[in-house]
């Protein structure tokens, strides 16, 4: 194996972004191209406004969504802050006057990602996709009639969100336990432009552990919930390069798709998450 092939096979620590469209299975075939064009306009405009260079982003089309990974040279705080603000604002603009507004579920996690000629793979990819596709994310988007729901992994919350930053406020997130098909993980939810959401009760509660009657952590609003990833009702069958302008415990889960395994959402080497302090662009309303 030559040096270039060896470098390509090695995992890189990157931020993974999984974006799914709400109830995409309910769109008529004739309407899906318009929905997809809207989705790409929102994401590409947001990357441009957040000053994320085109060559820093790997982008894969998923039909009813997008899978992306962002190089570690781009500060994660910029993506959790300014980029998310821009996604929300551009989505609101796109949805004005639409009888069927586009709703997006965005899952984020950071970890080792492997690139090949067909795309990206790895545990970080699996988890980001699971978060975006979780029943809680679906329920929040519908119950709150929101345009956008963000879901971040517990590791990303602890390493980045909790420390705050421009456009990042940990108090706007609510936590709950997600019961994936192969185990439980903690995830943090945010509805941009709103206070910390009240997590809706839409799925089974995991068995009690310790003093917690539900076995789940309290979220930012004091509510304790847990949800089963096996209960989804979106009807879109979700399982499992654009051009820009500028768990607690020892939990194991497996994502059928590339048969990856993860224990307790922990990796056995350091994760570098970039952070900058300074001007990240004008504040949006």
C-alpha positions, 0 to 999 in steps of 0.5 A: 500500500502506498503512502497516499492509500495508507493515509486515505485508510486512516481515520480522521477525527471530524465532526459528522452531520446527519440531516434528515427531512421531516416525513420525506416519505409523504412527499409526492415524487413530483415534489421531491426535487423541489424539497431536495433543492430547498434542503441544499440551498439551506445547507450550502448558504449556511456553510458559506455564511459560516465561512466553512470552505468547500474543501473542508466539507465532505458531503453525501446525498442521501435522497431525503437528507445529507450526510456530511463530515467537516475537517478538524481545522474548522472549529466545532464551536463555529458549526454548533454556533454560527452555522446552526444559526444560519441553517435555522434562518435560511430554513425559515426564509425558505419556508415562508408561504409554503403549505408544506414547510420543510422540517429538518432533523440534524444529528451531530457527533465527533469522532474517527471517520474513514474516507474511501471512494464511496463515502465515509464510515465509522462509529461517529457516522453511525451515531450521528445518523441514529441521533437524527433519526431518533423518535425523540427528534421526530416527535419534537419536530412535530409536537413543537411545529418547529422548522429544525431540531438539533441532536448532539451526542453526550460527548459533544455536549460535554466537550463543547456545548457545556463550555459555551461560546458565541451562539452556544448556550448549554441552557437551551439543551435538554437531555434524555436517554435514547434506547437504540436497538442495541443499547442506550445512549444519552443525547441532548436536544435543542430547538433553535430560537427557543428555550430548552424543549420539554421532551415529549413522552412517545416511547418506552422507558428503560429499566430503572437504575440506581435512584433514578426511577426511569434510569435516565438523566434529568434534562435541562428543564428537569424532565426525565424521559427515555425513548425507544429507537424501535418506535418510529412513525415517520413513514419515510423509511429512514434507517440507517460536494456542494459548492459554497461561497466561502454514554454513561456506563458501559453501553454497547450498540451496533448500527446495522449498515456497516456493523460498527460497534461502540462501547459507552460512546468512548474512544481510546485516543484523544479527540481534538476539538478546535475552538476559536474565540472572536468574531464569527459574523453578525448576529442573526435575529 
